[in-house]
Amino acid sequence: MMAYQASRKAKSQMRSCMFCLHHHILMSMQRWQGKTAVISGASAGIGAAICVVLADAGMRVVGLARRPQLVDQLQSQVRGNGSIHSRRCDVSNSDDVAATFKWIDEQFGNIHALVNNAGIFPKGHITEIGDNILSEETLMSVVDINLKGPVMCARHAVASMKRASFDGHIININSIAGHYVPFADMFNVYPGTKHAITAFTETLANELAYFNSKIKITSLSPGLVDTDMAPRVDGELSFAALSPQDVAEAVLYVLSTPPHVNIKELTITPVSEKRL
């Protein structure tokens, strides 16, 4: 009985600590109240969770997606004083990205934060040595969405921040596959695009620092996340996984840091995750 009571007390204290931490982070988000955050890949999974969390924190969120109607539905989940707006955008199309960021500037003023979240991970092989060969079109779409998209979005976001003389923040949703290549089947060019995001994040950080810009840039690298891309057997997750909410809360934490603090890389994984 005493052990049970001690366990309940410990759980209660843990919930209290988590509430205090979340409250502290929200208080640290004051400078972002009413500011515009652009989230790519916003219609589902991690992107959708990020939209809701940032709107709850008081930001004006513009969710980019090929299915903008799904982004519009997220507004009903917002409990804070922020808002969610949608825009159809294919981040692999440079003209579409340029038109989208021009529209955002015209509609909402300037962009203050960007979360490059859009990404795809088709399972298949690069060569004929495997039995599930991906087409050239599919392979190049992974490169275009996972790498070209973040690069082009960052270019337009930095330009908008510079025009507003605002020290904004760019967060690239990376992956643990951007730091090592898992020994697993059918990863094809996905780890290559994520390694490129790791290098791109550092290169852009150096470029901004060279010109004395105080715009922050962060690589956020989750382990396995419970999304449509996660491996499943008979509909069940094959491994322990983070939730999209876990990643969204990490984005909130990164944004909440003081202006003089920049988290260059943040890696989060399930406690029991094993390196493949």
N, C-alpha and C positions, 0 to 999 in steps of 0.2 A: 504493500500500500504506500509506504514511504517513497519507494522507488518510483511508483506511478506519479505521485504528487510532485516529486522532484523533476520528473520528465515534463509534466505539464507546466511547471514553473519555468523550466529552461526554454520550452517552446514559446511561452508567453513573453519571456525576456527577448528572445530572438525576434519575434514579431514586432516588439516595441523598438528594438534597435533598427530593424529594417525600415519601419515607419519614420523614425528620426532621420535616418540617412536619406530616404526619399524626400522628406520635407526639406532637409538641408540643401539637397541638389536643386529642388524647385526654387528655393530662395536664391540660390546662386544663379538662376536663370533670368534674373530681373533684367539684365541688359539685353536679353533677347525678346522681351515682351513686344509684341506687335511687329517684330522683324520677319522678313520673308525667307523661308527655307524651301529649297527645291529638292524633291526626292524623286529619283528615277526608279523605274520598276516598282511603282507604287500600288499596283492593283491587288496584290496578294502577298502572303508570306511576310518576309522581313520588311519589305517596303511599306506594306499596309500598316504594320505594327509601328514603324517609325513615324508615319504620318500622324497616327492617333496620339502617340506619346508626346510628340513635339507640339501638336495642337493643344493637348491638355496642359502643356507648360506655357501656353500663351502665345505661341508663334502662329504666323500666317503661313500655312503650308500649301505649296503647289505640287501636286503629285502628277508625275509624268508616266504615262502608260499607253499601251496600244488599246487597252479597254478602259477608257476614262470613266465609263458609267460605274465601274466597280469602285473607283476612287471616290466618286460622288457619294456612294453609300456609306463611306467611312465616317462622314460627318455625324451620323446618328450615334456613334460610339464616343464622341468627344464629350468630356465632362468639364473641361477647363474653359477658359475664355478665348481660346484660339479658334482658328477656322481651317477648313480643308477645301481646296479648289483643285480642279482637274484640268489637264491639258493632254490631248492625244499627241504622242510624240514617239517616233522611232529613233532611238539614240544612235543607231548605226547609220543613219542618213544625215549627212552634214548639213544639207539645206534645211531639213526638218528641225534640227537642233538650233540652227541660227534663227529661224523664224520663231521658234518657241521661246527662246531667251529674249528676243526682241519684244514679243508679246508680253512676257512677264514684266519686263521693264516698263512697258507702256501701261499695263494694268495696275501694277503694284508699286511702282517706283523703282527700287533697286533690289538686287539679290544680296542677302546677307550670309546665307549658309547654303551649302550644297552637299547632298549625300548621294554619291554615285553608287547606287545599289543594283541597277539593272544588270542581269547576267543570265547566261544559259549554260547548261551542262548536259548536252545530249550524250547518252551512253553509246559507245561504239569504238571501232578500231580505225587507225590511220592507214594501215596497209592491208594487203591481201593475206597477211599471215593469220589474221583473225577471220572469223566467220560473220562479223557484223560490221562491214566496212561503211564508213560514213562518206557521203558524197563531198566533193570539193566545195560545193555551195554551202553545205552544212558546216564543214570545218571553218570556212572563212566567215560564216555568220557568227561563230563563237568568238573569233578574233575581233570582228567588227563591233559586236555588242559588249563584250567583256573588256576590251582595251580601247578601241577607237572611240566608243561612246563616252567613257570617262574623260578621255583626253579632250575631246571637243567640248563637253559640258564644262570642264574646268576652265578652258580658255575663255568661254563666254562669261562664266561666273566671276572670274578674276577681273575681267574688263568692267563688269557691272559694279563690283566692289570698289574698284579703283575710281570710277566715275563718282561714286558716292562718298569717297574718302572714308570708307568703313573697313575696319580690320575684321574681316569675316573669317569663316572657317569652312574648309573643304574636307569631307570625310569620305574616304574610299572604302567601301565594303569589300574587303579582300577575302582571304581564306587561309587556313593553315597550309593548303596546297600551294600558296604563294611563297612558302618558306622551305618546303621540302616536297619531293615528289612521292606520293604514296605508292607502295608496291602493291598495286591492285589492277585489276583488269578494266579496260574500256575507259580510261581517263583521257585518252587522246590529247588534244591540245589545251584542255582546260587548265592544267597546272602551269603550262607555258604562259597563258594569258594572265594568270594570277601572279606568277613571278614577275611578269612585266609590270603589273600594277604596283608591286613592291618597289621596283626600280623607278617607275614613274613618280610615285609618291615622294621618294627621296630626291629625285632629280628636280621636281617642281619645288620642293622645300628649299633646295639649294639655290634655285633660280630666284625665288622670292627673297631669300635672305641676302643674296648678292646685291639686290636693288633696295635693301633695307625695308622691305615690306613686312608688316606685322600680321599679314594674313596667315592663319594657321592651316596646316594640312596634316591629316592623320590617316594612317592605315589601320583599319579595324579588322582583325582576322579571326573569324569564328571557326570552331571545329564543326562537327556535324550539327546541322540545324533541321528541325522537323518541318520541312517544306516539301513541295512536290518533287524536288530534286534528290531528296534523301532516299537511300536504298531501302527497299522493303521486301519482305518475304510473306506471301499470303496476306498482304495489306498491312503487316506489322513492321515497325522499324527494326532494322537488322542490328543496330547498335544504339547505345545511349546517345541522346541528342539534346541540344539546347532547344528552347522554344524561340520563335520569332520575337516574343516579348523580351527575352533575355538580351537579344542583340539590340533591340530598340532602347532598352534601359542603358546599355553601354554607350550608345550614341548620345543619349541625354547626359550621361556622366562626362563624356568627352567635351561636349558643348559647355558644360557648367564650370569648367576650369577657369580660374582667373585670367584676365587678358595677358598677363606676363608668363603664363604656363601653357606649354604645348605638349600634348601626348603624341609623340611621333608614331608609335606602334602600340596597339593594344590587342593582345591575343586572348581569346576566351574559349574555353572548352568545357564539356561535361566533366565532372570530377573523375569518372571512371573511363574516360576516353583513352584508348590505346593507339599508339602510333603504328600505322600499317606498314 
